[in-house]
């Protein structure tokens, strides 16, 4: 088993970190700069800054806020939201991102992943998708989980990695914020087609959920939000728990 990673994700709206359930019921959970500083010293392997309103509102990522967050961290920072063109990708890197996540941009322009890979290298490209089970098929959704694109999520994974994505983030809308465990059936299906690292997102509620995820060996990275923001699970303690149960992690 490869070394597994733990990643907190800060969903940003209106300059604050927010969280909901199944993409609804959004509530404020904290200051992104303060949370970033906390995660930088708590044992997180990397951090995700996701400006959830950027693509929907037709604007770029919140530059000043992102720069302030970057000043607080030495761990790798992935930035998502509002990346619709190669120029957007370049701009976000200039703000301090180590890697950039593309979701809506690739749905709108299927040449975007390959264009960014040629310009910046696959190692800086994270291919993200929000997916949900519909009529027996895992489908990709857009517009913060409101629009069914009709795209088969497993075929979309193949497309992304074939065109230069260095990592896949698979977020389950069905389990997002529910805290009942990761979507193992979806992740199992993804693991059969993925040839690059997979980040599991959506559903973590306790330490045991991460252990179940990694023992199933269907993802390389476990991503979570509210349980880390509210300190329901402390990352250092989680890593010790995983190590004690045979999961290789950086403690």
N, C-alpha and C positions, 0 to 999 in steps of 0.2 A: 504494500500500500504506500502510495506517495504521501509526502508530508501535506497535511491539510491546513487550510488557512481560515481565519475568522475575520469577517469584514462587516463593520457597522455601516449603515447607509442613512444619510441625512437627506430626507425629502424636504425641499425648500419651497415655501410659498410666502410671498409678502415679506421676505427677509427673515422668516422664522422657520424652525424645524417643525414639521407637522406630521401627523400620521392618522390613517383611517382604517376601516375594515372593508375588504373587497372594493377598495378605491372610493368608498363613500364615508360620510361621517367624519370629515377631516377636523382634527383638533390640534391646537398648539401644544408642543411638548418641550420647547426650549430655544435657546440662543445658539445658532450654528457655530459662532466663534468659540464660545465657552465649551460646547460639546466637542468640537474639534481638538481643543487643548486637552480635554479629558481623555479622549480616545488615543491621543498621541502618547500618553503615558500609561495607558491601561492594559497594553498588550495586544492591541489590534494590529493585524498584519498590514492592513491598508484601510483607506477610508473612501467612501463614495459621497460626492456632493451632487445631488440630483435636483436641479431646478425644474420642478414638475409643471410649472406654468409656462415655461419659455416657448415650447413648440405650439401649444394651444393658443397662446396670446400673440404669436408671431413676432417674438423678440429674441434677442440673444441672452445668454446667461448673465446673471447679475454680477458684473465684473468687479465692482468694489468689494462686495461681500466675499466673493471667491478669493480675491487677493488677501483679504483679512484672514480668511480661513487658512490659506496657504502659509501665512506667516507663523501659524501656530503648530504646524505639523512637519515632521521629518519622515513619517511613513509615506508610502506611495499614495497619491491622491488621484482618483478617477473622477472625472466630471461628466455629467450628463445633462441634457436639456438644451433645446434650441440649436442643435448642430444639424443644419440642413444642407450645407455646402462645404467644399474644401476650405474656403476662406473662413467659415465659422470654426472649423476644426483647428486651423492654424491660429486663429484668434484665442481660442480657449487654451491652447498650449502656451501661448504668450502670457496668459494670466497666471500660469503656474501649474497647470495640470500635468501630471506625469503620463496619464492615458486619458483618452476621450471615448465616451460611450455614444454609439449611434443607434437610434431606434426609429423614430418617425422619419428621419431624413432618408433612411434606406428604403422605407416603404414608399416614399414619394419619388425617390430617384434611385433606381436599382444599380446605377453605375457609381454611386457615392462610395461604397465600401472599397471597391477596387481602386478608385481614384485616390482615396486617402492612403491606402496601403502603398501605392506606388510613390506617393509623396513623402510619407512619414514612417513607413514600415509597419508590418503587422503587429509588432510588439506594443504599439501605442493604440491599437484599435480594439475596443470592446464592442461586441455586437449584442445588443440587448433586445429582449422582446417580452411583451406581456401576453400570456397565453391562457386559454380557457378551454375546457372540454365542451364541445358542442356537437351533438348528434354523433357521438363516438369518435370525433376527430379533434385533435388539439389544434385550435385556431389562434392565429396572431391577431391581437386587438390593438387599435390605435386610439388617439385622443383620450389618453389617460384611462384606458380600459372601456371606453364607451362605444367604440366603432369596431364591428367585426369586419376585418379585411377580407375574410374568406381564404387567407393564406394558411396552408398547412404548416404548423410550427416545425415539424420535423424536417420538412423539405426546406423551410426557411433557414434552419440551422445548417443544412448542407450548403445552401447557397452562400451564406455568410462566410463560412470557413473556406469554401472553394474560391472566394473572391478576395481573401486576404485578412479576414478577422482573426485576431490572435487569441480571443477569449469569447465565450458565450455566457451571457447572463440570461437565465430562464426564470422569469417571475410568474408564479401561478396566481392568477386572479382569484381562483376558487379558494385558495388557502391564505391569501394576503391578509395579514392582520388578525386572522382567526385564532392563532396560537394553538393550533391543534396538531402541529407537525408539518414538515415539508411535504410537498406533493410527490411522493415517491413513485407512483405509477407514471406520472409525466416525466420525471427525472430518469427513470429507468428506460423509458422509450428514447429519451434524448441521448443517454449514454451509449446506446447502440449505434447511433449515427455520428456522434461528435468525435472529432479527431483532435480538438484543441481543448484546453481546460474549460470546465463548466462551473459556473457559479449558481448555486441553488438559492433562490429567493422566494420568500412568501411562506409564512406558516410557523416559524419557530416560536415556541412558547416556553421552553425549558431546556435545561442541559441535555436531558435524555433525547430530545428531538435531534440535536446535533450528533449525538452518538449513533442514533439509528440511521441518520443520513450517511455518516461516514462508514459505518459498518456495511451498509448496502453498497458502498463504493460506487455511487452514481453521480458524484460531484467532487470537485477538487476544493471548492471554497463554499463555506456557509455564510450567507449574508442575512442580516436581520436589522431591525430598526427599533421598534418601541421597547422591546425587552431590554435592550442595551441603553436606550435613552433614559428609561425610567429606573435603570439599575436593578431590574428584576433578576437579571443575570449579569454577573460581573465577568468581563472577558478573561482576566487572569485566572479566576476560579474555574471558569469553563475549560480553559486550556489544561489546567492541572487535572481536572476531572477526566478529560479526554485522554490525556497521557496515561493516567492511572488505569484506564480501560483499554489500553493498547492502540490508541489512535496516535500516529506520529504528528506532532505539532511543535511549533517553535515556542517554548515556554520562556 
